[in-house]
Amino acid sequence: MGEFKVHRSFTARVSPSRMFKAIVLDAHNICPKLMFSTIDSIEILQGDGDVGTIKQINLTEAYPFRHAKFRIDAIDKDKYESKISLIECGAVMEKLEYITFELKFEGHGLQGCVCKITSEFKIKEGADIQEIDIELAKDRALSRFELIDAYLQAHPDAYT
């Protein structure tokens, strides 16, 4: 099947700084709090949050696998950008050579931002991934951004 790049964007009503801090720098705290039906916890296994840090997301029974591990490959706190790689995720990685996610948060309007997500992945030869699986993964990622945006709007002092 080959290599693919998938682009998604979401317009948030909070600043790029706040979205970046919540989603990239403090995901291990905010995500289990807001996404408790799917995420039990997020542990930092190695590192201090900068390049090379490895995080493990411990998932609930809502998922067919119990955890996923990500590595931070690049992070720019001034430009509100990061790149992470999925390095372990049950049967998912049996079908993929690699998958990376680039996140960019750019100012939009007076106080909002555009959250840009680029997923790049290569499917292993002979592996079968359905288009619906890709669409579901994209929708799941956007719903997480929307949830965090809503939380930040409701809590204007959080991540300032």
Disulfide bonds with the S-S distance in Angstrom:
none
